[in-house]
Amino acid sequence: MQENFVRHIEANARRFAAKAALVWDSGSLTWSELDGLASGLARELSRQGVRPGDRVAIVIPNRAEFVIAFLAVLKLDATAAPLNPLLSREDLTASTDDLKPKLIVSDVKAQPGAWETPDHAGAPALILYTSGSTGRPKGSVFSHNALTFANRSWAEPVMALTPEDRVLVAVPLAHSLGLNGGLLAPLLSGATISLVERFSPKAVFDAIRRDRVTVLPAVPTVFRRLLNSPVFAAADFSSLRLAVSGAAPCPWELAVEWREKTSTRIVRGYGMTELFRPISYRADDPTDIPDAVGRAVPGVDIRLDENGDADSRELLIRSPAAMEGYLGDPEETRAVMVDGWFKTGDLAEVSPQGYVRIVGRKRERILRGGYSIFPQEIEAVLLSHPAVAEAAVVGVSSEDLGEEVAAFVSLKPAAKITAEELLDHCKERLARYKYPRRITVVKEFPRGAAGKVLKSELAKG
């Protein structure tokens, strides 16, 4: 049994009862109101048959209702599983088929109420989904202790949050960065959260000015789009003390430009769905090294695989915030977790001072705007078209998104189809952030001696 994470939030609700916990463009909730609504929903979900240990899917955008539902599920000693409403119907179905939830919460009509939350929890706190190397969704299972460690780390060394802070969250709450850096760490600190339901530069600028936002966690794509916005010059950053990048590598050039134009530092770091922010720069330490992602946060151990290449070996991480494993998939779990060490799939170098430099990826993965995309899933969709003989998908450099999805296909004899038609085929079957923005029809693929397609050659151009 572990201490129930939500008990920390309940303590803050008593401490900061009349203070704003959530604010948005058309309303707000105090800490007392938020806790009362979460308790009322816990009682209602219990009436609907949710019991300790049950899994509950939450499919709600960045609204107060998401927060109420998430806290309510933990109050029941059930397991919360946020799913991004922007996913395609196929992806949502695949995730819920894997999750087998007791209930799917997509709307909240809670009344304030009382609920007796157990001090300790026997069930996992959270399941977050990430695509596997096969493209099949995999649920990363986290304990209450992992959630507490992760968010204390976010709140303290990474962001140095206080109850006076106002944290804006414009990235999806179903995403690791939005859930932890944007929601749970601020709640753990007694801060106020400014919710932006749908990202646009104007919505973010308006929220920063209206709510006097002090901390802005975002993916690099968001920072780039803010900088490139035609209304950027009119934005008011006088309240902002810190920006925090996550979910994808933040280019040093982006961090420099942001600081020059806003007088605010971007704290960069490294993490993944299975392993919350184990490496980071820190709010109270001004050190920044352009080509490194930071140092291990307190309590986290890192090392390089001794069996790897001498110059660049796989990064292994041991953290109290690591997942317990993939839901219902011990084989995939064993493939990435060995004796408590998580195999990141990233090749790295570590300086004598402990700063980590990522030099490549061992496993194929495209990081587009903070989302992990695996080529095999897109290739399978392309191959499902009757005109396509072969398909290969690679990540190519993108100033705006970090990486962009590029697809290459060869056609069956006598088949005729345009790249635009293939793109429509992908749009109908893939989430908006997954489908390739560039499809090239080739006569033949570059191949190695064994006949394998040389994706590295495709990525060049």
N, C-alpha and C positions, 0 to 999 in steps of 0.2 A: 504493500500500500504506500502511496506517495501523497504528499500534501497537494490538495486540489489547487491548481493555479488560480482559479477564479476567486479563491478566498482572499488573495492579495488585492484583487479589484474591489471586492466587497469592503475590505478595510479602508480603501481609499474613498469609497462611496460614503462611508461614515465620517471620514476625516474632512472631505471636501464637499459635503452634502449640497450646499447652495451654489457651488462654483460650476461653471459650464464644463461639461465633459465633452460634448459633441456640438459643433456649430456647422451650419451649412447656409446656402444662399437664402433659404426661406424659413429657417427655424433653428432651434437649439434644444438641447437637453441638459439639465444639471446632472451631477453625479447621482444625486438621490433619485431623480426621475429615471435615469438610465437603469439603475439597479432595480428599481421597483418594476419597471417594464420587463426586464430580463427575468425577474422572479415570477411575475405574472405569466410570462410565456412558458417558463419551466413547468408551472402548475398545469397550464393548458396542454403542453406536450405530454406530460405524464398522464393526463386524462385520455389522450389519444393513443396511449399504449407504449410510449417510449420508456424504457427501463435502463438502469445502470448497465453499461457494456454495449448498448445498442449503438449503431452508427447512424448519424443523421447528416444527410447531404444538405448544404446551404447553397442555393443558387439565387443570389441576390446581388445587385450591383452595389457601388459605394454609397450606401444609404445608412441611416441610423438603424434601419431594420436588420441589416446584416449584423451589426454589433450586438443588438438585442438578442438575435437568434444565436450567435456564437456563444455569448455568455450564458444564455439559457441552457444550451446543450451541456456545457461544463457543469452547471449547477446540478444537473441530473446525473452526473457521473457517467454520461454518455460520451461518445467520441464525435467531434465535429469534423466534417469533411467539406470544406469550401470548394465549390466548382465555379469556374469563370462563366458567367452568362453569355460571354462573347464567343464561346466555343461553338463549333458547328453542332448540329443535332447528332451527327454520327459520333463525334468526340464525346459529347455529353452522355450519349447512350452507352458508349464503350466504358466510360468511367463508372456510371451507375451500375452497369452489369457486373463490373469487377467489385465494386463497393458493396453491393447488396444492402442498401440502407434500409433501416426500419421505416424511415420517413424522409421525404424530400421537402424542404422548406423553401418555397419561392415567394411567399408573401407572409407578412406578419401583421396580425390585428390583435395585439396584446393589450390587456388592461393591467394597470398596476396591481400588484399582489404581493403576498409574502411567500417565502419558500425557505425550507430548512436545508441548506447546502451541507453535504457531508464534509467534514474537515479533510478527509483523505479520499483519494480516488483509487479504484482498482482497475479501471479501464484506461486505455491510452487516451490522451487529450485530443490528438489531432491526426488526421490523415490528409496529406497534401499530394496532389497528383502531378507526376512528371511523365513525359513520354520516355519509353525505354528505347534501347538501341534497335529494337525491332519495330518501333512505332506504336506498340501496344502501350496504353496508359498503365503506369505503375503507381500505386499508392504508397507513399513514404509514411511510416507509422512513427509517431512521436509520443513519448511519455510526458507526464506533467512536469517531471524534473527537467527534462530537456527543454520544455517550453519556458520554464522559469529561468534556467541558466542562460538560454539564448537571449531572452529579452532583458535580463539584467545586464548582459554584456552590451546589447544594443543601447540600452538606456544610459549606462555609465561610461565605460571607456570610449565607445564609438561616438555617441551623440552628446554626452554630458547633460542629460535632460534634468530639468527641475520642474516643480509644479507651476512655475510662472511661464513655462514654454507653451507655445502654440504650434503644433505640428500639422502641416498640410499633407494630406494623402490623396494623390491624384492617380496613382497606379492601382490596379485591381486589388481589392482586399483578398481575393482568392489566390494571389501571388505571394510568394514568400516575403518579398521586400515590403509589399503593401501591408500584409498581415502583421509582420513583426516590427519592422522599422516604422511603419506608418500608423499602426493601431495598438498592438499589445505592449510594446515598450513605452509609448506615451502613457497608456493607461496604468502601467506598473509604476510610472513616475508621478502620477497625479497631474499630468499635463492636460491641456485642452487640444482636441483633434478637430481640424477643419476638413470637412469632407467635400471632395469634388467628385460628383457622380460620373461625369463624362469629360475626359481631358480635352481641353483646347487651350492655347496660350492665353486667350482672353479670360477664360474661366479661372485659370491659375493666377493670373495677375490680379483679377478682381478679388479673389479669395485672400491673397497675400495682403492687399491693401485693406479690405473690409475687416478681416479677422486679425490683423497685425501679426501675421505668421512669423515665427522666429526660426523654425527649422523646416527644411524642404528635402525630404527623401524622394529620389526619382531615379529612373533608368537614364543612361546617357542620351538616349533618343529624345527624352523629354527636355533635357537641358539644351540640346541642339535646336529643337523646335522652338523653344522659348527664345533663344538667342536670335534665331532667324526670323522671328515674328515681326511683321511690320508695325505692331503696336508695342514692341519691346521698349522703345525709347521713352514711352510715356509711363512705363511701369514704375511703381514705388517699392524699392527694396530697403527702405530705411529701417524696417522692423527686423529684417532677416539677419541672423547671426551665423547661420551654418547651413550648408547644403550637404547631402549625403548621397553618394552614388552607389547603386547596387544592381544585381541581376545580370550584368554584362560588364566587360572591361570598359573602364572610362579612359578614353585617350587623354594623355597629358596635355595635348594642345587644347582640348575642350576645357579641361580644368583651369588652364591658364587664361583662356579667353573669358570664361565665366567670372573668374576673380577680377580680371581687369575691368569688366563692364558692370559688375554688381558689388564689388568690394567684399565678396563673400567667398570663403574657401569651400571647395567640394572635398569632403572626406571620402577617399576612395577605399575599396576593399574587395574581398573575394569571398564567394560562397556559392551554394547551389541548393536546390530543393532539399536534398538529403542531408545537408550539413549547413546549418544556419551560420553565416558570417564568421567563420573561424579565423580569418585573417583580415586585418584592417589597419588603416591609420586611425589615429585617435584625436578626438576633439581638443583635448588639452595639450597635445604635443604638436608643435608646428612643423615637425619634420615631414618633408615630402620628397620622394625619390621618383623621378619621372618614369622609369621603366619597371618599377616594382609595385606590387599590389598591397604592400603593408607587411606587418608582422603578426604572428599568432597573438590573439587576444589572451588575457590572463585565463589560465585553466585549460588551455588548448595546447596540445603537443603536435609538432610536425616533424617529418623526416622524409628523406628521399629513398626510394626503393634501391636497396643495395644490389639488386640484380640488373638494374638498368644501365644505360650507357653512361660513361664517366662524365660526360659533359652535360647531359640533360636526362635526368631520371624522373620516374613518376613520383608525384607528390602524394604522400600518405598523411592522413590527419586523424588524430584521436581527440574527440571532443565530447563533453557531457551533453552537448546539444545535438549529437548525431541521431539519426533515425534508429529505431530498433530493428527495422528491416522493411522489406517491401511486402505489402499486404498479400498473404496467400502465396508467396513466391520465394520459398527458401533457397532455391537454386540461384536465382538472380541475386538474392541477398548475399549468399556465400561468394558470389563472383566479385562483389565490391567491398565486403567487410571480412577482414581476417584478423582474429585475435584483438578485436576492438579498434583496429585501424581501418579507416575508409580509404579505398583506392580511388582517387579522384579522376584518373584517366588523363590528367594534365601533366605535361612534362615541365619541370621547374629547376631553378637554381636558387640556392639560399646563401645570402651573404654572411660573413662572420658576425654581423650585427643582427642577423635573423630576418632580414628583409627578403621577401619571396618575389622572384621574377618568373613569370610563366612564359615558357619559350615555345610551347606547342601543345597539341592535344593528341593523346594516344587513341582515344575513341572518336569516331566521327560524331560531330555535333555542330550545328550551326546556331550561333547566338544572334538572333535578330531582334533588336530593340528590347532586350531583356528576356525574351522567350527562347527556350531550348527547342530546337527543331532537328529532327533526325531524318537524314536523306532517304532512308529505306521506306518510310511512310509515303513520301511524295512520289518516289519511284514506283511504288505499288499502284498508286492512283493513276499515274501516267500509263503504266503497263496495262491497266484495265481498259484502256481505249483500244478498240479493235485495229486501229491503224498503226499502233506503236509496236515496234519490234524490240527495242532496247531503250533503257532510260538510265541516266546518271544525273545525280543532283549534287551540287557542291555549294559551299559558301564562298562568296566573293566579297572583297572589302567594300564597305559603304561608309561614307563620312557621316551620314545621318543616323544609321541604324547599327553601326559596328560591323555587321555582316548582312548580306542580302542573299536570298535564295535564287540560284541560277540552275536551270534545268537544260539538259541536252538529251535529244531523242533521235533515234534512227527509225525509219518507217519500214513497214512490210512492203514487199514488192507490189508495185502498182497502186499502193495506197497514196492518197492525196489529202492533205489536211494542212491548215495554216497554224502558225504559232498562236494566233489569237483564238482559234477554235479550241486548241489544247488548253489554253489558259482558262477559257470558260469551263472546260471539263474539270479542271482543278478547283476553280472557285466554287463549283457546286458541291464538292466533296471534301473540302478542307477548310479549316478555320481561317479567318481573314489574315491572321499573321503568318500562316504557314504556306500559302500557295506561292509558287515561284513568280517573281516579277519579270523574269526574263526566260524565255524558252527558245532554244536554238535547235533547228533541225539539221543534223549532220548526215553525211553519207556513210561515214564510218568513224568509230571511236579510236583514239590512240590506245595501244595496248602494250603490255609488257611481254616478256618472253613466254610467260605461262598463259598468255591470252587474257589476263585480267585488265579491265579498263583502267587507264592511268588518270585518275581523277585530278591528280596534281597538275597534269598538263591541261586539263579542261579549265581548271581554276585560273590558269595564267591568262586565259583569254579568249 
